[in-house]
């Protein structure tokens, strides 16, 4: 069983490493001191289990867990935290267990057994659970590594076969998520202009009719107009009026 330990406290990582040494099938393949490092470690090593602290600098453990739901294969997440206040949010993020520090050996063994059951028949699960907190970044996997894209930097999202192309301030990246799940999660930030396209509300400048009669959306940072479907025109005009 391949395991990644993610905790910003070196002593906490050391304790978990010592406890895992007593588990015959547990192999620690990487350690991470923050959420960004944790995601990179998971992309590089495809672990079966991630032992994940919640309060970490930058991207916290809850957001890391929600990104991991889109990984294939998806690792089992076990939260290891000093506080019990986040338990409900942890299970919203599909954690298999929630351990309060100092972690007891028998509780860790029980959590690993839960993880074994999950990884034996794991299913991919996109997006976040109902009621979950929205992510601050999107995650693009790149040949064993990844790129984290701040949602604030995204100009528009366009479906292309089984991928979504994220057009953002530094270029374009592919993510393996559905446009519908992104709309459900980020509906306050993005508006649908076409069945295959969501645009950041703050990027909309105006609507214009092209020479072919189709309505097009002009974006603040777009290098080309985007086609607007007929059924989205009325809602989009109203959205622009209220920006």
C-alpha positions as CSV (number, residue, x, y, z in Angstrom):
1,X,0.0,0.0,0.0
2,X,1.6,3.2,-1.2
3,X,1.1,6.2,1.2
4,X,1.8,9.9,1.0
5,X,2.0,11.9,4.2
6,X,1.0,15.5,4.0
7,X,1.5,17.7,7.1
8,X,3.3,21.0,7.6
9,X,4.7,19.9,11.0
10,X,7.9,17.7,10.6
11,X,7.3,16.1,14.0
12,X,3.8,15.0,13.0
13,X,5.1,13.5,9.8
14,X,7.8,11.7,11.8
15,X,5.2,10.2,14.2
16,X,3.0,9.0,11.3
17,X,6.1,7.5,9.6
18,X,6.9,5.6,12.8
19,X,3.4,4.3,13.1
20,X,3.3,3.2,9.5
21,X,6.5,1.3,10.0
22,X,4.5,-1.1,12.2
23,X,2.1,-1.8,9.3
24,X,3.5,-4.7,7.2
25,X,2.1,-3.5,3.8
26,X,2.5,0.3,4.2
27,X,5.2,2.0,2.2
28,X,5.7,5.8,2.5
29,X,6.4,7.0,-1.1
30,X,6.5,10.7,-0.4
31,X,6.0,13.4,2.2
32,X,4.7,16.9,1.7
33,X,4.7,20.1,3.9
34,X,1.8,21.9,2.2
35,X,-1.2,21.3,-0.1
36,X,0.6,22.2,-3.3
37,X,3.4,19.7,-2.6
38,X,0.8,17.1,-1.6
39,X,-0.9,17.3,-5.0
40,X,2.4,17.1,-6.8
41,X,3.4,14.0,-4.8
42,X,0.1,12.3,-5.6
43,X,0.4,13.1,-9.3
44,X,4.0,11.7,-9.3
45,X,3.4,8.5,-7.2
46,X,-0.2,7.5,-7.6
47,X,-0.6,6.5,-3.9
48,X,-3.2,4.3,-2.5
49,X,-3.7,6.4,0.6
50,X,-3.0,10.0,1.5
51,X,-2.7,10.9,5.2
52,X,-3.6,14.5,5.1
53,X,-3.5,17.4,7.6
54,X,-6.2,20.0,7.2
55,X,-4.6,23.2,8.4
56,X,-1.7,23.7,6.0
57,X,-0.3,26.9,4.3
58,X,-1.7,27.8,0.9
59,X,-4.1,25.1,-0.3
60,X,-5.5,23.5,2.8
61,X,-6.2,19.8,3.2
62,X,-9.9,20.0,2.4
63,X,-9.2,21.5,-0.9
64,X,-6.5,19.0,-1.6
65,X,-9.0,16.2,-0.9
66,X,-11.5,17.7,-3.4
67,X,-8.8,17.8,-6.1
68,X,-7.9,14.2,-5.4
69,X,-11.5,13.2,-6.2
70,X,-10.7,13.9,-9.8
71,X,-7.5,11.8,-9.9
72,X,-7.5,8.4,-11.7
73,X,-6.8,6.2,-9.8
74,X,-8.3,8.1,-6.9
75,X,-6.4,7.7,-3.6
76,X,-8.2,7.1,-0.3
77,X,-7.9,10.2,2.0
78,X,-7.5,9.9,5.7
79,X,-7.4,13.2,7.5
80,X,-5.0,13.5,10.5
81,X,-5.7,16.8,12.3
82,X,-5.3,18.4,15.7
83,X,-9.0,19.6,15.7
84,X,-12.3,17.8,15.4
85,X,-14.2,20.9,14.1
86,X,-13.7,20.0,10.5
87,X,-15.1,16.4,10.6
88,X,-18.3,17.1,8.7
89,X,-16.4,19.0,5.9
90,X,-13.9,16.2,5.8
91,X,-16.6,13.6,5.0
92,X,-18.1,16.0,2.5
93,X,-14.7,15.8,0.8
94,X,-15.1,11.9,0.7
95,X,-12.5,11.1,3.3
96,X,-12.5,7.5,4.5
97,X,-11.6,8.4,8.0
98,X,-10.8,11.3,10.3
99,X,-8.1,10.9,13.0
100,X,-7.5,13.4,15.7
101,X,-3.8,14.0,16.8
102,X,-2.0,12.5,18.5
103,X,-3.0,9.6,16.2
104,X,-3.4,6.3,18.1
105,X,-1.9,3.2,16.5
106,X,-5.2,1.3,16.6
107,X,-7.1,4.2,15.0
108,X,-4.5,4.4,12.2
109,X,-4.7,0.7,11.6
110,X,-8.5,0.9,11.4
111,X,-8.3,3.8,8.9
112,X,-5.9,1.9,6.7
113,X,-8.2,-1.1,6.7
114,X,-11.1,1.2,5.5
115,X,-8.7,2.5,2.8
116,X,-7.9,-1.1,1.7
117,X,-11.6,-1.8,1.2
118,X,-12.0,1.4,-0.8
119,X,-9.0,0.9,-3.0
120,X,-10.0,-2.7,-3.8
121,X,-12.9,-1.4,-5.8
122,X,-12.3,2.3,-6.1
123,X,-14.5,4.4,-8.4
124,X,-13.7,7.7,-9.9
125,X,-15.7,10.6,-8.5
126,X,-15.7,14.1,-10.1
127,X,-16.4,17.4,-8.5
128,X,-17.4,17.9,-4.9
129,X,-20.0,16.5,-2.7
130,X,-23.2,18.5,-2.2
131,X,-22.7,21.2,0.3
132,X,-18.9,21.1,-0.1
133,X,-16.8,24.3,-0.2
134,X,-15.8,25.5,-3.7
135,X,-12.2,25.1,-4.8
136,X,-9.9,28.0,-5.3
137,X,-7.9,26.2,-8.0
138,X,-8.4,23.9,-10.9
139,X,-6.0,21.0,-11.3
140,X,-4.5,20.1,-14.7
141,X,-2.4,16.9,-14.8
142,X,0.6,17.0,-17.1
143,X,2.6,13.8,-17.7
144,X,3.0,12.8,-14.1
145,X,3.0,16.3,-12.8
146,X,0.3,18.9,-12.5
147,X,-0.5,22.6,-12.8
148,X,-2.8,24.4,-10.3
149,X,-4.8,27.2,-12.0
150,X,-6.4,29.8,-9.7
151,X,-10.1,30.0,-10.5
152,X,-9.8,33.8,-10.3
153,X,-7.5,33.7,-13.4
154,X,-9.9,31.7,-15.6
155,X,-11.4,33.6,-18.5
156,X,-13.6,30.8,-19.9
157,X,-14.1,27.0,-19.9
158,X,-14.8,25.2,-23.1
159,X,-15.8,21.5,-23.5
160,X,-13.8,19.5,-26.0
161,X,-14.6,15.8,-26.3
162,X,-14.0,14.3,-22.9
163,X,-11.9,17.2,-21.6
164,X,-12.5,20.9,-20.7
165,X,-10.1,23.5,-22.0
166,X,-9.3,26.1,-19.3
167,X,-8.5,29.4,-20.9
168,X,-6.7,31.5,-18.3
169,X,-4.3,34.3,-17.7
170,X,-1.2,32.3,-18.5
171,X,-2.5,30.2,-21.4
172,X,-4.6,27.0,-21.8
173,X,-4.7,23.7,-20.0
174,X,-6.9,20.6,-20.3
175,X,-8.7,19.2,-17.2
176,X,-10.6,15.9,-17.0
177,X,-13.9,17.3,-15.5
178,X,-17.3,17.8,-16.9
179,X,-18.6,21.3,-17.8
180,X,-21.8,20.5,-15.9
181,X,-19.9,19.8,-12.7
182,X,-17.9,23.0,-13.0
183,X,-21.1,25.0,-13.6
184,X,-22.7,23.4,-10.5
185,X,-19.6,24.3,-8.4
186,X,-18.8,27.7,-9.8
187,X,-22.2,29.0,-11.0
188,X,-21.8,32.3,-9.2
189,X,-18.5,33.0,-11.0
190,X,-19.3,31.7,-14.5
191,X,-22.3,32.0,-16.9
192,X,-23.2,29.6,-19.6
193,X,-23.1,31.1,-23.1
194,X,-23.3,27.8,-25.1
195,X,-23.8,24.1,-24.3
196,X,-20.0,23.8,-24.6
197,X,-18.8,27.0,-22.9
198,X,-18.9,28.8,-19.6
199,X,-17.5,32.4,-19.3
200,X,-16.3,34.3,-16.2
201,X,-18.9,37.0,-15.6
202,X,-16.2,39.7,-15.1
203,X,-14.8,38.8,-18.6
204,X,-18.0,39.7,-20.4
205,X,-17.8,43.1,-22.2
206,X,-20.7,43.1,-24.8
207,X,-22.7,41.0,-27.2
208,X,-22.5,41.6,-30.9
209,X,-24.2,40.1,-33.9
210,X,-21.8,38.7,-36.5
211,X,-22.2,38.9,-40.2
212,X,-23.7,35.4,-40.2
213,X,-26.4,36.6,-37.8
214,X,-25.2,34.7,-34.8
215,X,-24.7,36.5,-31.5
216,X,-21.1,36.6,-30.2
217,X,-19.7,37.4,-26.7
218,X,-16.8,39.8,-26.6
219,X,-14.4,39.1,-23.7
220,X,-12.2,41.5,-21.8
221,X,-9.1,39.3,-22.4
222,X,-10.3,37.1,-25.3
223,X,-8.5,37.1,-28.6
224,X,-11.6,36.1,-30.4
225,X,-15.4,36.4,-30.0
226,X,-17.2,33.4,-28.6
227,X,-20.5,32.1,-30.1
228,X,-23.6,32.4,-28.0
229,X,-26.4,30.0,-28.4
230,X,-29.9,31.3,-29.0
231,X,-31.3,30.0,-25.8
232,X,-28.6,31.8,-23.8
233,X,-28.9,35.2,-25.4
234,X,-31.7,36.7,-23.2
235,X,-30.0,35.6,-19.9
236,X,-26.7,36.8,-21.1
237,X,-28.0,40.2,-22.0
238,X,-29.5,40.5,-18.5
239,X,-26.2,39.4,-16.9
240,X,-24.2,42.0,-18.8
241,X,-26.7,44.7,-17.8
242,X,-26.1,43.9,-14.2
243,X,-22.3,43.7,-14.2
